[in-house]
């Protein structure tokens, strides 16, 4: 696993990120059973997206990076039964062993919940980049935030995001930073949205069915 400062510092590669998310679901599983190692790799690629959104999103990169490192520790250092190589299995094991009432550092479900919410924000923002071409990127970013992460954040974080969205580059600059033409973006970005949504929705379904959406 990369060190914290190394996460989110590479160029954002759309095709590489699509492939990373497409590798997360276990073959043939519906809804997707999400492989832990592959999920960590996918979120690491996604984290590079914040790198092209301006310096105001640095705190988001830092937060996601810390949670990725925690999740990697859950994967490699926890005494999980053999065969549990996926996130739903990890959460079920924690639930069966009453882990949700114990020290947060041993709780993978709490860490994963925050990462899943972050992926929903990125997914919606990328969707808005394609669907709302005439809207300002600050408006798109703030709307994506208000529809996903805002209700879970403190007043201080909300204010920080409110400032950060005004520093986000224009749509034209974002596509340029992705090294994509308009036609390439129209072909690739919808596939990225689908790839992220497949993973997000599968995990969100587990949280909802097991009444874990309100983990502190």
C-alpha positions, -999 to 999 in steps of 0.1 A, spaced: 0 0 0 13 34 -9 22 59 18 -3 87 25 15 114 6 18 92 -25 -20 87 -28 -37 112 -51 -5 126 -66 -5 108 -99 -22 120 -131 -59 111 -133 -62 84 -159 -99 78 -169 -94 44 -186 -71 31 -159 -98 41 -133 -125 24 -153 -106 -8 -154 -98 -6 -117 -135 -3 -108 -145 -30 -133 -120 -53 -115 -137 -49 -81 -168 -71 -86 -162 -108 -81 -168 -126 -115 -204 -132 -121 -217 -118 -88 -250 -98 -89 -253 -76 -71 -215 -72 -71 -195 -89 -44 -167 -63 -40 -131 -77 -37 -113 -58 -10 -78 -56 -26 -92 -45 -59 -115 -19 -42 -85 -3 -25 -67 0 -58 -98 15 -75 -103 41 -48 -66 50 -50 -70 57 -87 -102 77 -81 -83 98 -55 -62 112 -84 -94 129 -96 -92 154 -67 -57 162 -80 -72 179 -110 -99 197 -90 -76 223 -76 -56 228 -44 -88 234 -24 -96 197 -25 -63 187 -9 -80 180 24 -103 155 6 -73 137 -8 -58 136 27 -90 122 43 -95 96 16 -59 86 18 -60 80 56 -91 59 52 -75 38 24 -46 31 47 -69 20 75 -88 -3 51 -56 -18 39 -47 -25 76 -81 -41 81 -73 -63 50 -38 -74 60 -37 -73 98 -71 -85 109 -76 -121 118 -103 -127 92 -113 -163 84 -97 -177 53 -118 -170 22 -131 -136 32 -116 -116 4 -145 -92 -2 -159 -62 16 -194 -76 22 -178 -106 38 -157 -84 60 -187 -64 71 -207 -95 78 -179 -110 99 -177 -77 119 -215 -78 124 -215 -114 135 -187 -106 160 -203 -75 174 -175 -53 161 -196 -22 156 -196 -14 193 -159 -16 196 -129 7 190 -134 24 156 -98 16 145 -108 -21 143 -140 -14 124 -137 -17 86 -174 -10 80 -171 25 93 -140 33 72 -156 18 41 -188 37 46 -169 70 43 -150 58 12 -182 47 -5 -198 81 1 -168 98 -14 -171 76 -45 -207 86 -49 -197 123 -49 -171 117 -76 -195 97 -96 -222 124 -95 -197 152 -103 -184 134 -133 -220 128 -144 -227 165 -141 -196 173 -162 -212 154 -190 -249 164 -185 -246 200 -174 -222 215 -199 -234 250 -196 -234 251 -158 -203 264 -140 -181 237 -125 -183 253 -91 -221 249 -93 -218 213 -105 -193 205 -77 -214 221 -50 -246 204 -62 -229 170 -63 -216 177 -28 -249 188 -14 -266 157 -28 -241 133 -14 -216 142 14 -230 174 28 -255 159 53 -227 139 69 -203 167 75 -197 193 102 -203 230 97 -165 235 94 -161 210 66 -191 224 48 -175 258 48 -142 244 36 -160 227 7 -179 258 -1 -146 276 -6 -130 248 -25 -156 245 -52 -150 281 -63 -114 271 -71 -123 241 -92 -111 246 -129 -135 251 -157 -150 221 -176 -127 228 -205 -96 228 -182 -107 196 -164 -111 177 -197 -77 191 -207 -62 179 -175 -77 145 -182 -60 146 -216 -93 140 -233 -111 156 -262 -148 163 -261 -156 132 -281 -133 110 -259 -150 124 -228 -184 116 -242 -173 80 -248 -153 74 -216 -169 93 -188 -203 76 -189 -185 43 -187 -166 56 -156 -199 66 -140 -213 31 -146 -182 14 -133 -182 35 -101 -220 31 -96 -219 -7 -99 -195 -8 -69 -211 20 -49 -247 6 -53 -236 -30 -43 -220 -17 -11 -248 8 -5 -273 -21 -7 -255 -40 19 -254 -10 43 -291 -4 38 -302 -40 42 -281 -44 74 -291 -10 88 -255 2 88 -260 36 71 -258 54 104 -226 40 117 -210 68 137 
